[in-house]
Amino acid sequence: VSSHDITAIAGLDYTAISSQEITFTPNGPIEQDIVVQISNDTLQEGTESFLLAVSSQNVNTRIGDNVNTTVRILDNDVVSVDFVLTSANVLEQVSAALVEIEIQGARTLPVTVRVQSIDLNAESGSDYTAVDTEVTFQTFESTKSVPVPIINDNLIEIDEQFILRLSTDDNNVTINDNETRITIVDNDVAAIRFEQSSYTVNEANDNVTLHILQTGNLGIPVTAEVQLDAQTADGGTDFTVPITRTLTFSPRSNRANITINIIDDDIVEATETFFADLAGIGSKVILGSPQRTTVFIQDNDNSLARFLISTRILNEDARFLNMTIGLITVHPLQRDVSVSYSTEEGTAESPEDFSNVVGSTVIFRAGDSHGARQYGIVPIIDDQIVEAPESFIIRLISVDSGLIPTTFSSTTISIIDNDSTWLWDFA
């Protein structure tokens, strides 16, 4: 009996035999065994075979029909194929995720495995291109890369995931890490800004509404916070700080509002301001411009001005008329306010009897309180004419919304002549 290689190789897969004799004796057994040593290697190689052939040089021996028999060596060695990483992140803007697969174990034949993608919250067709392919390792290859195309949309969304799964029908291939989880890191953000860089509201209004705009294709809600920064206006006395200052933009919405209540006091004050600043919450929000808006609160309060008396009499030789103008206010002034006065001719005329005054201004200063006084002056002309008492009017004129003339807004001035004539007696 002799062995002959087919796919199995003598010396590597089995021990060759050459012209090994088997002797059958009279009255002996009619069957005998022949032993061929099989090499148990660690090489993954598939089923291999060799041939055993029977021959005889004895003329008294005839070989029957089964001259040859084929021996098949069933391989008991396996290789392992696994993903290099069981999880990986990929940015949405890359064209494809390259997923590596590795094979371990010696082999003489190519090894093929199947790779399939499975949706989790990432959807094939909209987030990535589905994969269902076979990967073949040649005998000289240890790693292979599987490209998975990533779809770069403009939708603002959470990071999404899908799975790649390995499988095989080859019993000589084991798969340990048969899944890898791929996370697509979203690269889209919402830009949030104020609609206006400033708002002006009258103190008499109950509130002011600030408008915030969002530009972006929202697939998920995003939030921003409005932070108020008092400047000359104070929270609690000039405006109320809202309890909730967080804004939520839902999908398909691009506008949100926040309303701030304005406190209407009775204090004469300058226009006051506070800032509103935007702050994004989370990685899905960036701030556009303007991210700050200034709110101007225009005062609607006023104090009152009046003459202390409605009429006054003075002699022509007084030379100057000093008028007292009084302030009526609930609270001390928080800004300067002014009022003007002008003269109007009556029986007294300018410039013969007094110097005309047009729009002369007196100012009450910030800090002045109720009862504060200012003074106006009108020059009086002392002529040499004997005449009857003459009069003119001085009138207060509003030039400042914070100071309005009230009762006794005009006063009548009577000038008493101080001149006389001489009587000559000619005897």
C-alpha positions as a Python dict, from the first residue, in 0.01 Angstrom:
ca = {
    (1, 'V'): (0, 0, 0),
    (2, 'S'): (132, 346, -93),
    (3, 'S'): (1, 697, -33),
    (4, 'H'): (-28, 968, -293),
    (5, 'D'): (-97, 1343, -236),
    (6, 'I'): (-412, 1504, -365),
    (7, 'T'): (-467, 1827, -166),
    (8, 'A'): (-310, 1697, 151),
    (9, 'I'): (67, 1707, 148),
    (10, 'A'): (273, 1423, 291),
    (11, 'G'): (501, 1545, 565),
    (12, 'L'): (271, 1838, 647),
    (13, 'D'): (-74, 1687, 671),
    (14, 'Y'): (3, 1317, 710),
    (15, 'T'): (293, 1071, 715),
    (16, 'A'): (348, 909, 380),
    (17, 'I'): (363, 533, 335),
    (18, 'S'): (539, 368, 49),
    (19, 'S'): (497, 2, -54),
    (20, 'Q'): (392, -98, 294),
    (21, 'E'): (326, -473, 281),
    (22, 'I'): (24, -650, 421),
    (23, 'T'): (35, -1029, 444),
    (24, 'F'): (-268, -1254, 444),
    (25, 'T'): (-202, -1611, 568),
    (26, 'P'): (-403, -1935, 509),
    (27, 'N'): (-681, -1959, 758),
    (28, 'G'): (-588, -1610, 881),
    (29, 'P'): (-807, -1297, 898),
    (30, 'I'): (-953, -1179, 576),
    (31, 'E'): (-928, -808, 674),
    (32, 'Q'): (-634, -607, 798),
    (33, 'D'): (-585, -241, 897),
    (34, 'I'): (-324, -3, 778),
    (35, 'V'): (-239, 300, 990),
    (36, 'V'): (-158, 642, 841),
    (37, 'Q'): (-40, 911, 1085),
    (38, 'I'): (-235, 1242, 1048),
    (39, 'S'): (-59, 1568, 1142),
    (40, 'N'): (-271, 1780, 1376),
    (41, 'D'): (-153, 2130, 1281),
    (42, 'T'): (-302, 2468, 1372),
    (43, 'L'): (-351, 2581, 1017),
    (44, 'Q'): (-701, 2665, 902),
    (45, 'E'): (-705, 2500, 562),
    (46, 'G'): (-1030, 2328, 493),
    (47, 'T'): (-1079, 1957, 412),
    (48, 'E'): (-778, 1798, 244),
    (49, 'S'): (-733, 1452, 88),
    (50, 'F'): (-476, 1195, -17),
    (51, 'L'): (-495, 859, -200),
    (52, 'L'): (-407, 510, -81),
    (53, 'A'): (-331, 266, -360),
    (54, 'V'): (-307, -114, -332),
    (55, 'S'): (-72, -310, -557),
    (56, 'S'): (93, -656, -562),
    (57, 'Q'): (379, -820, -741),
    (58, 'N'): (257, -1170, -644),
    (59, 'V'): (121, -1357, -945),
    (60, 'N'): (-111, -1544, -717),
    (61, 'T'): (-270, -1224, -591),
    (62, 'R'): (-536, -1045, -785),
    (63, 'I'): (-635, -691, -690),
    (64, 'G'): (-1007, -638, -681),
    (65, 'D'): (-1212, -343, -809),
    (66, 'N'): (-1129, -97, -528),
    (67, 'V'): (-767, -47, -610),
    (68, 'N'): (-764, 306, -464),
    (69, 'T'): (-934, 477, -171),
    (70, 'T'): (-946, 848, -93),
    (71, 'V'): (-881, 965, 262),
    (72, 'R'): (-1024, 1304, 356),
    (73, 'I'): (-873, 1497, 647),
    (74, 'L'): (-1142, 1713, 810),
    (75, 'D'): (-976, 2031, 939),
    (76, 'N'): (-1033, 2097, 1307),
    (77, 'D'): (-866, 2438, 1314),
    (78, 'V'): (-1053, 2767, 1327),
    (79, 'V'): (-972, 3137, 1278),
    (80, 'S'): (-1142, 3427, 1455),
    (81, 'V'): (-1277, 3735, 1284),
    (82, 'D'): (-1379, 4037, 1493),
    (83, 'F'): (-1430, 4410, 1479),
    (84, 'V'): (-1119, 4595, 1595),
    (85, 'L'): (-1338, 4834, 1799),
    (86, 'T'): (-1676, 4755, 1948),
    (87, 'S'): (-1777, 5123, 1933),
    (88, 'A'): (-1668, 5431, 1742),
    (89, 'N'): (-1771, 5791, 1686),
    (90, 'V'): (-1781, 5952, 1344),
    (91, 'L'): (-1845, 6318, 1261),
    (92, 'E'): (-2146, 6378, 1041),
    (93, 'Q'): (-1944, 6586, 796),
    (94, 'V'): (-1704, 6304, 701),
    (95, 'S'): (-1785, 6123, 381),
    (96, 'A'): (-1765, 5774, 527),
    (97, 'A'): (-1688, 5585, 845),
    (98, 'L'): (-1411, 5328, 796),
    (99, 'V'): (-1474, 5028, 1021),
    (100, 'E'): (-1185, 4785, 1064),
    (101, 'I'): (-1222, 4407, 1087),
    (102, 'E'): (-934, 4182, 1187),
    (103, 'I'): (-867, 3810, 1143),
    (104, 'Q'): (-650, 3595, 1368),
    (105, 'G'): (-521, 3245, 1297),
    (106, 'A'): (-309, 3074, 1030),
    (107, 'R'): (-487, 2968, 714),
    (108, 'T'): (-427, 2854, 361),
    (109, 'L'): (-764, 2950, 219),
    (110, 'P'): (-951, 3282, 190),
    (111, 'V'): (-1205, 3351, 466),
    (112, 'T'): (-1531, 3536, 396),
    (113, 'V'): (-1763, 3701, 645),
    (114, 'R'): (-2077, 3906, 605),
    (115, 'V'): (-2122, 4264, 734),
    (116, 'Q'): (-2471, 4407, 777),
    (117, 'S'): (-2590, 4739, 920),
    (118, 'I'): (-2883, 4761, 1162),
    (119, 'D'): (-3066, 5085, 1248),
    (120, 'L'): (-3088, 5205, 1604),
    (121, 'N'): (-3198, 5568, 1619),
    (122, 'A'): (-2994, 5646, 1307),
    (123, 'E'): (-3192, 5563, 995),
    (124, 'S'): (-3036, 5422, 682),
    (125, 'G'): (-3115, 5636, 381),
    (126, 'S'): (-3134, 5959, 580),
    (127, 'D'): (-2840, 5936, 822),
    (128, 'Y'): (-2614, 5682, 654),
    (129, 'T'): (-2614, 5439, 363),
    (130, 'A'): (-2707, 5084, 458),
    (131, 'V'): (-2438, 4815, 432),
    (132, 'D'): (-2490, 4447, 346),
    (133, 'T'): (-2171, 4311, 199),
    (134, 'E'): (-1925, 4024, 211),
    (135, 'V'): (-1567, 4081, 317),
    (136, 'T'): (-1303, 3830, 208),
    (137, 'F'): (-965, 3796, 376),
    (138, 'Q'): (-696, 3659, 151),
    (139, 'T'): (-433, 3442, 316),
    (140, 'F'): (-191, 3735, 337),
    (141, 'E'): (-443, 3983, 483),
    (142, 'S'): (-498, 4049, 855),
    (143, 'T'): (-730, 4352, 848),
    (144, 'K'): (-997, 4487, 618),
    (145, 'S'): (-1181, 4820, 621),
    (146, 'V'): (-1551, 4851, 551),
    (147, 'P'): (-1662, 5200, 441),
    (148, 'V'): (-2004, 5317, 557),
    (149, 'P'): (-2115, 5637, 378),
    (150, 'I'): (-2241, 5905, 620),
    (151, 'I'): (-2508, 6151, 506),
    (152, 'N'): (-2430, 6509, 608),
    (153, 'D'): (-2771, 6673, 643),
    (154, 'N'): (-2852, 7017, 791),
    (155, 'L'): (-3091, 6884, 1052),
    (156, 'I'): (-3016, 6976, 1412),
    (157, 'E'): (-3055, 6649, 1599),
    (158, 'I'): (-2910, 6436, 1873),
    (159, 'D'): (-2615, 6207, 1806),
    (160, 'E'): (-2751, 5893, 1642),
    (161, 'Q'): (-2638, 5531, 1632),
    (162, 'F'): (-2646, 5222, 1418),
    (163, 'I'): (-2485, 4877, 1446),
    (164, 'L'): (-2263, 4678, 1212),
    (165, 'R'): (-2294, 4302, 1264),
    (166, 'L'): (-2058, 4023, 1156),
    (167, 'S'): (-2179, 3676, 1057),
    (168, 'T'): (-2050, 3368, 876),
    (169, 'D'): (-2165, 3023, 770),
    (170, 'D'): (-1814, 2881, 797),
    (171, 'N'): (-1784, 2646, 1095),
    (172, 'N'): (-1409, 2701, 1098),
    (173, 'V'): (-1455, 3075, 1166),
    (174, 'T'): (-1542, 3204, 1509),
    (175, 'I'): (-1670, 3555, 1576),
    (176, 'N'): (-1639, 3695, 1926),
    (177, 'D'): (-1703, 4069, 1891),
    (178, 'N'): (-1973, 4040, 1629),
    (179, 'E'): (-2112, 4394, 1670),
    (180, 'T'): (-1975, 4746, 1667),
    (181, 'R'): (-2186, 5049, 1755),
    (182, 'I'): (-2130, 5356, 1539),
    (183, 'T'): (-2231, 5697, 1676),
    (184, 'I'): (-2285, 5977, 1423),
    (185, 'V'): (-2190, 6301, 1597),
    (186, 'D'): (-2420, 6574, 1468),
    (187, 'N'): (-2245, 6886, 1339),
    (188, 'D'): (-2545, 7116, 1302),
    (189, 'V'): (-2625, 7400, 1542),
    (190, 'A'): (-2896, 7662, 1589),
    (191, 'A'): (-2792, 8029, 1581),
    (192, 'I'): (-2997, 8238, 1825),
    (193, 'R'): (-3009, 8618, 1840),
    (194, 'F'): (-3225, 8911, 1941),
    (195, 'E'): (-3442, 9055, 1669),
    (196, 'Q'): (-3341, 9410, 1768),
    (197, 'S'): (-3035, 9561, 1933),
    (198, 'S'): (-3252, 9792, 2144),
    (199, 'Y'): (-3608, 9839, 2266),
    (200, 'T'): (-3770, 10159, 2395),
    (201, 'V'): (-4071, 10141, 2626),
    (202, 'N'): (-4264, 10409, 2810),
    (203, 'E'): (-4283, 10360, 3183),
    (204, 'A'): (-4662, 10376, 3159),
    (205, 'N'): (-4664, 10053, 2957),
    (206, 'D'): (-4715, 9738, 3155),
    (207, 'N'): (-4433, 9546, 2989),
    (208, 'V'): (-4187, 9513, 2705),
    (209, 'T'): (-4160, 9201, 2490),
    (210, 'L'): (-3822, 9098, 2357),
    (211, 'H'): (-3818, 8887, 2041),
    (212, 'I'): (-3555, 8617, 1992),
    (213, 'L'): (-3495, 8455, 1653),
    (214, 'Q'): (-3354, 8111, 1573),
    (215, 'T'): (-3199, 8013, 1241),
    (216, 'G'): (-3153, 7643, 1189),
    (217, 'N'): (-3339, 7332, 1079),
    (218, 'L'): (-3452, 7195, 1413),
    (219, 'G'): (-3514, 6825, 1455),
    (220, 'I'): (-3501, 6851, 1833),
    (221, 'P'): (-3589, 7129, 2080),
    (222, 'V'): (-3310, 7368, 2173),
    (223, 'T'): (-3302, 7614, 2461),
    (224, 'A'): (-3148, 7948, 2546),
    (225, 'E'): (-3152, 8167, 2853),
    (226, 'V'): (-3206, 8542, 2881),
    (227, 'Q'): (-2996, 8710, 3149),
    (228, 'L'): (-3087, 9060, 3266),
    (229, 'D'): (-2820, 9308, 3369),
    (230, 'A'): (-2937, 9622, 3549),
    (231, 'Q'): (-2770, 9945, 3446),
    (232, 'T'): (-2942, 10272, 3544),
    (233, 'A'): (-3271, 10081, 3570),
    (234, 'D'): (-3294, 9857, 3875),
    (235, 'G'): (-3460, 9518, 3891),
    (236, 'G'): (-3739, 9531, 4145),
    (237, 'T'): (-3793, 9908, 4129),
    (238, 'D'): (-3796, 9982, 3756),
    (239, 'F'): (-3863, 9637, 3610),
    (240, 'T'): (-3947, 9290, 3734),
    (241, 'V'): (-3703, 9008, 3668),
    (242, 'P'): (-3905, 8714, 3524),
    (243, 'I'): (-3893, 8393, 3723),
    (244, 'T'): (-3854, 8189, 3405),
    (245, 'R'): (-3598, 8320, 3158),
    (246, 'T'): (-3541, 7999, 2963),
    (247, 'L'): (-3668, 7988, 2606),
    (248, 'T'): (-3740, 7666, 2418),
    (249, 'F'): (-3750, 7645, 2041),
    (250, 'S'): (-3944, 7342, 1919),
    (251, 'P'): (-3890, 7180, 1580),
    (252, 'R'): (-4021, 7401, 1298),
    (253, 'S'): (-4021, 7711, 1523),
    (254, 'N'): (-3786, 8002, 1471),
    (255, 'R'): (-3917, 8264, 1711),
    (256, 'A'): (-3962, 8299, 2086),
    (257, 'N'): (-4048, 8587, 2316),
    (258, 'I'): (-3981, 8693, 2672),
    (259, 'T'): (-4196, 8956, 2843),
    (260, 'I'): (-4055, 9180, 3115),
    (261, 'N'): (-4290, 9379, 3335),
    (262, 'I'): (-4219, 9750, 3371),
    (263, 'I'): (-4283, 9921, 3708),
    (264, 'D'): (-4458, 10257, 3679),
    (265, 'D'): (-4333, 10470, 3969),
    (266, 'D'): (-4402, 10842, 4034),
    (267, 'I'): (-4042, 10958, 4037),
    (268, 'V'): (-3918, 11218, 3791),
    (269, 'E'): (-3607, 11057, 3648),
    (270, 'A'): (-3398, 11023, 3337),
    (271, 'T'): (-3448, 10750, 3079),
    (272, 'E'): (-3312, 10432, 3239),
    (273, 'T'): (-3163, 10122, 3084),
    (274, 'F'): (-3093, 9758, 3143),
    (275, 'F'): (-2928, 9492, 2927),
    (276, 'A'): (-3068, 9157, 2820),
    (277, 'D'): (-2806, 8900, 2719),
    (278, 'L'): (-2853, 8564, 2549),
    (279, 'A'): (-2681, 8249, 2671),
    (280, 'G'): (-2708, 7922, 2482),
    (281, 'I'): (-2781, 7602, 2672),
    (282, 'G'): (-2610, 7293, 2537),
    (283, 'S'): (-2382, 7221, 2243),
    (284, 'K'): (-2657, 7264, 1984),
    (285, 'V'): (-2681, 7643, 2030),
    (286, 'I'): (-2448, 7921, 1918),
    (287, 'L'): (-2511, 8291, 1965),
    (288, 'G'): (-2566, 8518, 1668),
    (289, 'S'): (-2566, 8896, 1659),
    (290, 'P'): (-2699, 9084, 1841),
    (291, 'Q'): (-2667, 8863, 2147),
    (292, 'R'): (-2730, 9167, 2368),
    (293, 'T'): (-3016, 9414, 2352),
    (294, 'T'): (-3058, 9736, 2547),
    (295, 'V'): (-3397, 9827, 2693),
    (296, 'F'): (-3465, 10199, 2741),
    (297, 'I'): (-3740, 10291, 2989),
    (298, 'Q'): (-3874, 10639, 2917),
    (299, 'D'): (-4004, 10822, 3223),
    (300, 'N'): (-4369, 10930, 3221),
    (301, 'D'): (-4366, 11128, 3546),
    (302, 'N'): (-4353, 11502, 3595),
    (303, 'S'): (-4326, 11758, 3868),
    (304, 'L'): (-4508, 12092, 3872),
    (305, 'A'): (-4383, 12449, 3864),
    (306, 'R'): (-4572, 12765, 3963),
    (307, 'F'): (-4531, 13121, 4072),
    (308, 'L'): (-4576, 13163, 4444),
    (309, 'I'): (-4812, 13458, 4393),
    (310, 'S'): (-5048, 13545, 4112),
    (311, 'T'): (-4999, 13924, 4129),
    (312, 'R'): (-4723, 14154, 4241),
    (313, 'I'): (-4684, 14527, 4276),
    (314, 'L'): (-4350, 14706, 4266),
    (315, 'N'): (-4224, 15060, 4224),
    (316, 'E'): (-4081, 15177, 3901),
    (317, 'D'): (-3746, 15247, 4065),
    (318, 'A'): (-3703, 14880, 4176),
    (319, 'R'): (-3491, 14833, 3861),
    (320, 'F'): (-3532, 14449, 3871),
    (321, 'L'): (-3818, 14215, 3933),
    (322, 'N'): (-3720, 13891, 4109),
    (323, 'M'): (-3982, 13622, 4059),
    (324, 'T'): (-3998, 13314, 4276),
    (325, 'I'): (-4087, 12986, 4103),
    (326, 'G'): (-4171, 12693, 4329),
    (327, 'L'): (-4137, 12316, 4272),
    (328, 'I'): (-4418, 12072, 4349),
    (329, 'T'): (-4302, 11707, 4353),
    (330, 'V'): (-4384, 11385, 4539),
    (331, 'H'): (-4029, 11253, 4547),
    (332, 'P'): (-3696, 11430, 4514),
    (333, 'L'): (-3594, 11480, 4155),
    (334, 'Q'): (-3358, 11223, 4007),
    (335, 'R'): (-3268, 11442, 3713),
    (336, 'D'): (-3248, 11808, 3625),
    (337, 'V'): (-3574, 11959, 3497),
    (338, 'S'): (-3637, 12303, 3352),
    (339, 'V'): (-3913, 12549, 3276),
    (340, 'S'): (-3895, 12877, 3083),
    (341, 'Y'): (-4073, 13204, 3128),
    (342, 'S'): (-4161, 13492, 2894),
    (343, 'T'): (-4315, 13835, 2936),
    (344, 'E'): (-4629, 13965, 2765),
    (345, 'E'): (-4711, 14335, 2728),
    (346, 'G'): (-5016, 14477, 2891),
    (347, 'T'): (-5051, 14851, 2967),
    (348, 'A'): (-4681, 14831, 3041),
    (349, 'E'): (-4479, 14806, 2726),
    (350, 'S'): (-4130, 14691, 2634),
    (351, 'P'): (-3882, 14849, 2617),
    (352, 'E'): (-4033, 15167, 2766),
    (353, 'D'): (-4144, 15011, 3095),
    (354, 'F'): (-3959, 14674, 3119),
    (355, 'S'): (-3718, 14465, 2916),
    (356, 'N'): (-3895, 14191, 2727),
    (357, 'V'): (-3791, 13834, 2821),
    (358, 'V'): (-3848, 13547, 2581),
    (359, 'G'): (-3786, 13185, 2680),
    (360, 'S'): (-3550, 13243, 2970),
    (361, 'T'): (-3493, 12915, 3154),
    (362, 'V'): (-3468, 12818, 3519),
    (363, 'I'): (-3343, 12476, 3623),
    (364, 'F'): (-3431, 12260, 3921),
    (365, 'R'): (-3149, 12020, 3994),
    (366, 'A'): (-3150, 11647, 4065),
    (367, 'G'): (-3200, 11609, 4439),
    (368, 'D'): (-3435, 11908, 4470),
    (369, 'S'): (-3747, 11820, 4666),
    (370, 'H'): (-4094, 11961, 4713),
    (371, 'G'): (-4085, 12333, 4786),
    (372, 'A'): (-3753, 12402, 4619),
    (373, 'R'): (-3731, 12749, 4461),
    (374, 'Q'): (-3571, 12911, 4163),
    (375, 'Y'): (-3576, 13272, 4056),
    (376, 'G'): (-3636, 13461, 3737),
    (377, 'I'): (-3541, 13822, 3668),
    (378, 'V'): (-3710, 14090, 3454),
    (379, 'P'): (-3542, 14434, 3426),
    (380, 'I'): (-3775, 14728, 3509),
    (381, 'I'): (-3726, 15064, 3332),
    (382, 'D'): (-3734, 15373, 3551),
    (383, 'D'): (-3847, 15648, 3315),
    (384, 'Q'): (-3921, 16016, 3387),
    (385, 'I'): (-4276, 16005, 3271),
    (386, 'V'): (-4563, 16078, 3503),
    (387, 'E'): (-4807, 15800, 3431),
    (388, 'A'): (-5071, 15579, 3578),
    (389, 'P'): (-4983, 15233, 3718),
    (390, 'E'): (-4904, 14992, 3434),
    (391, 'S'): (-4896, 14615, 3420),
    (392, 'F'): (-4758, 14323, 3221),
    (393, 'I'): (-4776, 13943, 3252),
    (394, 'I'): (-4507, 13684, 3307),
    (395, 'R'): (-4602, 13334, 3192),
    (396, 'L'): (-4439, 12996, 3261),
    (397, 'I'): (-4384, 12782, 2951),
    (398, 'S'): (-4326, 12406, 2952),
    (399, 'V'): (-4004, 12298, 2780),
    (400, 'D'): (-3944, 11970, 2967),
    (401, 'S'): (-4188, 11680, 3005),
    (402, 'G'): (-4062, 11636, 3359),
    (403, 'L'): (-4174, 11985, 3474),
    (404, 'I'): (-4516, 12124, 3385),
    (405, 'P'): (-4663, 12463, 3482),
    (406, 'T'): (-4970, 12435, 3705),
    (407, 'T'): (-5192, 12685, 3888),
    (408, 'F'): (-5027, 13026, 3916),
    (409, 'S'): (-4853, 12953, 3588),
    (410, 'S'): (-4874, 13326, 3516),
    (411, 'T'): (-4844, 13630, 3732),
    (412, 'T'): (-4948, 13992, 3672),
    (413, 'I'): (-4692, 14257, 3756),
    (414, 'S'): (-4813, 14609, 3836),
    (415, 'I'): (-4558, 14891, 3809),
    (416, 'I'): (-4629, 15196, 4030),
    (417, 'D'): (-4498, 15516, 3881),
    (418, 'N'): (-4249, 15710, 4093),
    (419, 'D'): (-4246, 16031, 3888),
    (420, 'S'): (-4409, 16371, 3971),
    (421, 'T'): (-4457, 16714, 3813),
    (422, 'W'): (-4360, 17061, 3949),
    (423, 'L'): (-4618, 17330, 3986),
    (424, 'W'): (-4477, 17683, 3927),
    (425, 'D'): (-4656, 17974, 4078),
    (426, 'F'): (-4596, 18305, 3891),
    (427, 'A'): (-4690, 18597, 4102),
}
